[in-house]
């Protein structure tokens, strides 16, 4: 049995046409190891018939240079350089609709694999991740600093003025319209702006322990500094709140003793 029969690993490193120097194989192996070590990897990748059903039903494939089948093939054949190249541009075209996962005969989830590749791109601070996330600094500030979901009324020129070219045209009586169409998903329009102080402090601890803040620092250092300042302020507010509660409890106990 030849060596090619017992492995799917692509041995060729370097673009045979382009002039860009090949990335060190150690770095490529490190990136793939991060992908493969994720618990979701084996669940999302089960094989490939190369039938193309996923690409045929993919909305992004109709408009961009993106193919779910190509993503699956690159990971299944362990084409390290092809995986790295796809992480520079193609994976960011995926709409994350998971139509591919619903149609794949093998039960693959190309959308899920793209998610893993995006997370790994952020972890390794790839330029593609920085370029994609740069315009959404306000959105990330909202989500990371409060940990809450976005609500429909946030998409307006006052709160997210940089959210698309047509955001300045959004002008509608949203509260009145919601009364006419009372959808359950719109119940967060008020609570999404207000987060319990204790919840925020606990969330910041999670961000730190899971490495989210460390990754953010590598992607956008300025945003990291802003969020760190917000975290410090809220932690101080929480300490002050606890101190006030202790003082109130002591005062109450003294009053009871006097009575």
C-alpha positions as CSV (number, residue, x, y, z in Angstrom):
1,X,0.0,0.0,0.0
2,X,1.4,3.4,-1.0
3,X,1.6,6.3,1.4
4,X,-1.0,8.2,-0.6
5,X,-3.5,5.5,0.2
6,X,-3.3,5.9,3.9
7,X,-3.5,9.7,4.2
8,X,-5.5,12.6,2.8
9,X,-2.9,15.2,3.6
10,X,-1.9,17.4,0.7
11,X,1.9,17.6,0.5
12,X,2.2,20.5,-1.9
13,X,3.0,23.8,-0.2
14,X,3.1,27.0,-2.1
15,X,1.3,28.6,-5.0
16,X,2.8,27.2,-8.2
17,X,1.7,30.3,-10.1
18,X,1.8,33.2,-7.7
19,X,5.0,34.9,-6.4
20,X,3.9,35.0,-2.7
21,X,6.2,32.9,-0.5
22,X,4.7,29.8,1.0
23,X,3.6,29.9,4.6
24,X,5.7,27.7,6.9
25,X,4.1,24.3,7.2
26,X,4.3,24.5,11.0
27,X,2.0,27.4,10.9
28,X,-0.5,25.7,8.6
29,X,-0.5,22.6,10.8
30,X,-1.1,24.8,13.8
31,X,-4.2,26.4,12.2
32,X,-5.6,23.0,11.1
33,X,-4.9,21.5,14.5
34,X,-7.0,24.3,16.1
35,X,-9.9,23.5,13.7
36,X,-9.6,19.8,14.2
37,X,-9.4,19.9,18.0
38,X,-12.8,21.7,18.2
39,X,-15.5,19.3,19.5
40,X,-17.8,20.5,16.7
41,X,-15.4,19.5,13.9
42,X,-16.2,15.8,13.7
43,X,-19.9,16.5,14.1
44,X,-19.9,18.9,11.2
45,X,-17.7,16.9,8.8
46,X,-18.7,13.3,8.0
47,X,-17.5,12.8,4.5
48,X,-18.2,14.1,1.0
49,X,-19.8,12.7,-2.1
50,X,-18.7,15.8,-4.1
51,X,-22.3,16.0,-5.4
52,X,-22.5,19.7,-5.1
53,X,-26.0,19.8,-3.6
54,X,-24.8,22.2,-0.9
55,X,-23.5,24.6,-3.4
56,X,-26.5,24.4,-5.6
57,X,-28.8,25.5,-2.7
58,X,-26.4,28.1,-1.3
59,X,-27.5,31.7,-1.6
60,X,-24.0,33.0,-1.2
61,X,-22.7,30.8,-4.0
62,X,-25.0,32.6,-6.5
63,X,-23.5,36.0,-5.8
64,X,-19.9,35.5,-4.5
65,X,-16.8,33.4,-5.1
66,X,-17.9,30.9,-2.5
67,X,-18.7,27.2,-2.5
68,X,-19.7,25.1,0.5
69,X,-18.6,22.0,-1.4
70,X,-15.1,23.5,-1.7
71,X,-14.9,24.2,2.0
72,X,-15.9,20.6,2.8
73,X,-13.4,19.2,0.3
74,X,-10.5,21.3,1.6
75,X,-11.1,20.1,5.2
76,X,-11.8,16.5,4.2
77,X,-8.6,16.3,2.2
78,X,-6.7,18.3,4.8
79,X,-5.4,20.7,2.1
80,X,-3.6,22.9,4.6
81,X,-2.7,25.7,2.2
82,X,-6.1,25.7,0.6
83,X,-7.7,26.0,4.0
84,X,-5.5,28.9,4.8
85,X,-6.3,30.6,1.5
86,X,-10.1,30.1,2.0
87,X,-9.8,31.8,5.4
88,X,-8.4,34.9,3.8
89,X,-11.5,35.8,1.9
90,X,-14.0,33.0,0.9
91,X,-15.3,32.1,4.3
92,X,-16.5,35.6,5.0
93,X,-19.0,35.4,2.1
94,X,-21.0,32.7,3.8
95,X,-24.5,33.9,4.9
96,X,-24.6,31.3,7.8
97,X,-28.1,30.2,6.7
98,X,-27.3,26.5,7.0
99,X,-29.3,25.6,4.0
100,X,-26.3,23.4,3.0
101,X,-26.5,21.5,6.3
102,X,-30.2,20.8,5.7
103,X,-29.6,19.4,2.2
104,X,-26.3,17.4,2.5
105,X,-26.8,13.7,2.0
106,X,-23.8,13.0,4.3
107,X,-25.1,15.2,7.1
108,X,-22.2,17.7,6.8
109,X,-22.6,21.3,7.9
110,X,-20.5,23.5,5.7
111,X,-21.9,26.5,7.5
112,X,-20.8,25.1,10.8
113,X,-17.3,24.4,9.4
114,X,-17.2,28.0,8.1
115,X,-18.0,29.2,11.7
116,X,-15.1,27.2,13.0
117,X,-12.8,28.7,10.4
118,X,-14.0,32.2,11.2
119,X,-13.3,31.7,14.9
120,X,-9.9,30.3,14.1
121,X,-9.1,33.2,11.9
122,X,-9.9,35.6,14.7
123,X,-7.8,33.5,17.1
124,X,-4.8,33.7,14.8
125,X,-5.4,37.4,14.2
126,X,-5.6,37.0,10.4
127,X,-5.8,40.3,8.4
128,X,-9.1,39.0,6.8
129,X,-10.8,38.9,10.2
130,X,-9.6,42.4,11.1
131,X,-10.8,43.8,7.8
132,X,-14.2,42.1,8.1
133,X,-14.8,43.2,11.7
134,X,-13.4,46.7,11.5
135,X,-16.7,48.4,10.2
136,X,-18.7,46.7,13.0
137,X,-16.9,48.1,16.0
138,X,-20.0,49.8,17.4
139,X,-21.9,46.5,17.1
140,X,-19.2,44.6,18.9
141,X,-19.0,47.3,21.6
142,X,-22.7,46.9,22.3
143,X,-22.7,43.1,22.4
144,X,-19.5,42.7,24.4
145,X,-20.1,45.5,26.8
146,X,-23.6,44.5,27.6
147,X,-23.8,40.9,26.5
148,X,-27.3,41.4,25.3
149,X,-28.9,40.7,22.0
150,X,-29.6,43.4,19.4
151,X,-33.1,44.7,19.2
152,X,-34.9,46.0,16.1
153,X,-35.0,49.6,17.3
154,X,-31.2,49.7,17.4
155,X,-31.0,49.8,13.7
156,X,-31.4,53.5,13.2
157,X,-29.2,56.5,12.4
158,X,-28.8,57.6,16.0
159,X,-27.4,54.4,17.4
160,X,-25.7,52.7,14.4
161,X,-25.1,55.4,11.9
162,X,-22.4,53.3,10.1
163,X,-24.7,50.3,9.6
164,X,-25.1,50.3,5.9
165,X,-25.7,53.1,3.3
166,X,-29.4,53.3,3.8
167,X,-29.5,53.6,7.5
168,X,-30.1,57.3,7.3
169,X,-33.4,56.6,5.5
170,X,-34.8,54.6,8.4
171,X,-37.5,56.7,9.9
172,X,-40.7,55.0,11.1
173,X,-43.0,55.1,14.1
174,X,-41.6,51.8,15.4
175,X,-43.6,51.7,18.6
176,X,-46.9,52.2,16.8
177,X,-46.1,49.6,14.2
178,X,-45.2,47.1,16.9
179,X,-48.6,47.6,18.5
180,X,-50.2,46.6,15.1
181,X,-47.9,43.6,14.7
182,X,-47.1,42.3,18.3
183,X,-44.4,39.8,17.5
184,X,-42.9,37.9,20.5
185,X,-39.4,38.6,19.2
186,X,-39.9,42.4,19.7
187,X,-40.3,42.0,23.5
188,X,-36.6,42.8,24.0
189,X,-36.7,46.3,22.5
190,X,-36.6,47.8,26.0
191,X,-34.6,45.2,28.0
192,X,-31.9,44.9,25.4
193,X,-30.7,48.4,26.4
194,X,-30.8,47.7,30.1
195,X,-28.6,45.0,31.7
196,X,-28.5,44.1,35.4
197,X,-25.2,45.3,36.9
198,X,-24.4,41.9,38.5
199,X,-25.1,40.2,35.1
200,X,-22.6,42.5,33.4
201,X,-19.9,41.8,35.9
202,X,-20.4,38.1,35.6
203,X,-20.3,38.3,31.9
204,X,-17.0,40.2,31.9
205,X,-15.5,37.4,34.0
206,X,-16.7,34.9,31.3
207,X,-15.2,37.0,28.5
208,X,-11.9,37.0,30.3
209,X,-11.8,33.3,31.3
210,X,-12.8,32.1,27.8
211,X,-10.2,34.2,26.0
212,X,-12.7,36.5,24.2
213,X,-11.0,39.7,25.4
214,X,-7.6,38.4,24.5
215,X,-8.8,37.7,20.9
216,X,-10.5,41.1,20.8
217,X,-7.2,42.8,21.7
218,X,-5.5,41.2,18.8
219,X,-8.3,42.2,16.4
220,X,-9.0,45.7,17.5
221,X,-6.8,47.2,20.2
222,X,-8.7,50.5,20.4
223,X,-12.0,48.7,21.0
224,X,-10.4,46.5,23.6
225,X,-9.3,49.6,25.5
226,X,-12.7,51.1,25.4
227,X,-14.4,47.9,26.6
228,X,-11.8,47.4,29.3
229,X,-12.6,50.9,30.7
230,X,-16.3,50.1,30.7
231,X,-15.7,46.8,32.5
232,X,-13.6,48.6,35.2
233,X,-16.2,51.2,35.7
234,X,-19.0,48.7,36.1
235,X,-17.0,46.6,38.5
236,X,-16.4,49.6,40.6
237,X,-20.1,50.4,40.5
238,X,-20.8,46.8,41.7
239,X,-18.4,47.1,44.6
240,X,-20.0,50.4,45.6
241,X,-23.4,48.7,45.4
242,X,-22.3,45.9,47.6
243,X,-20.8,48.3,50.1
244,X,-24.1,50.3,50.2
245,X,-26.0,47.1,50.8
246,X,-23.8,46.2,53.7
247,X,-24.1,49.6,55.2
248,X,-27.9,49.5,54.9
249,X,-28.0,46.0,56.5
250,X,-25.8,47.3,59.5
251,X,-28.1,50.3,59.9
252,X,-31.2,48.1,60.0
253,X,-29.7,45.8,62.5
254,X,-28.7,48.7,64.8
255,X,-32.2,50.1,64.6
256,X,-33.7,46.8,65.5
257,X,-31.5,46.6,68.6
258,X,-32.5,50.0,69.7
259,X,-36.1,49.1,69.5
